[in-house]
Amino acid sequence: MRLKAKSERKLAKQICKVVLDHFEKQYSKELGDAWNTVRDILISPSCWQYAILLNRFNYSFELEKDLHLKGYHTLFQGSLPYYPKSMKCYLSRTPDRMPSERHQIGILKKYYLLNAASLLPVLALELRDGEKVLDLCSAPGGKSIALLQCAYPGYLHCNEHDSLRLRWLRQTLESFIPQPLVKVIKVSELDGREMGDAQPEMFDKVLVDAPCSNDRSWLFSSDSQKAACRISQRRNLPVLQVELLRSAIKALRPGGLLVYSTCTLSKAENQDVISEILNSYTNIMPVDIKEMARTCSQDFTFAPTGQECGLLVIPDKGKAWGPMYVAKLKKSWTT
């Protein structure tokens, strides 16, 4: 007990009070009573859960058997409208974490550790074989890896503007994707806001996993001055997110689908961004994804209110996934 108390004190010291106080003010208003549970999970990394996404390009029967023996179960045991058999993701009810595999040149990894909620935007995109798909803000690459577990695209464009994150993205792709498939993948370092002009109406599907207030990592900022600076700049993020979406809409062909996602609870970066887009385009329509929430309710907790045309996964006891906001849009043929 003494050791446990000591480690909890150590963790408590690492929580950035500036950020926690800021979140407390905002999210207690936006989430109401649900915020208390969400906060308790977010500030307790010992409660966090990690899902295991198997890599179909280096499948291990032994690993899957071992996960079954350890009591892991597959994600989405309900029947989602779109759930490819080629995607296999395992969860444990407990905060168990498999060790990460080391990057080795020429050897593909067998699995990818991730927050299970980050698969929802990927599944909402409903990728089919042969489609042209854009992952606009791609690093560190987990969602691109997940997309490739779903289908074989005709062309996958992974874009990342930040040069350090771009290196991380390249390494992730190299670790999971076999050489023949690399030929259909393009990696670029363009400012995402310029993509629409560079490649107008080029893509069948576009994923915008936008830069956002990353609630989980921000809470553990070690530099409180840097944290205060982040908070003051936070109000600029919705402007960037709207600009990225405008660019993504230009890059999307008529009839195509776009999915917008963030890993923040913030209404200003989620629902408000989508509302601004819907209010300024006559050819962009929201796609109802409420069925996804109904099907996934045994594995995820969703925010009960204020999500008119999107879903917000909120961390809960025994379901410590999220935050993850997902909204789906369709571009019609008429302008």
Buried (B, 14 or more C-beta within 10 A) or exposed (E): EEEEEEEEEEBEEEBBEBBBEBBEEBBBEBBEEBBEBBBEBBBBBEBBBBBBBBBBBBBEEEBBEEBEEEEBEBBBEEEBEEBBEEBBBBBBEEBEEBEEBEEEEEEBBBBBBBBBBBBBBBBBBBBBEEBBBBBBBBBBBBBBBBBBBBBBBEBBBBBBBEEEBBEBBBBBBBBBBEEEBEEBBEBBEBEBBBBBEBBEEBBBBBBBBBBBBEBBEBBBBEEEEEBBEBBEEBEEBBEBBBBBBBBBBBBBBEEBBBBBBBBBBBBBBBBBBBBBBBEEBEEBEBBEBEEBBEBBEEBBBBBEEEBEBBBBBBBBEEBBBBBBBBBBBBBEEEE
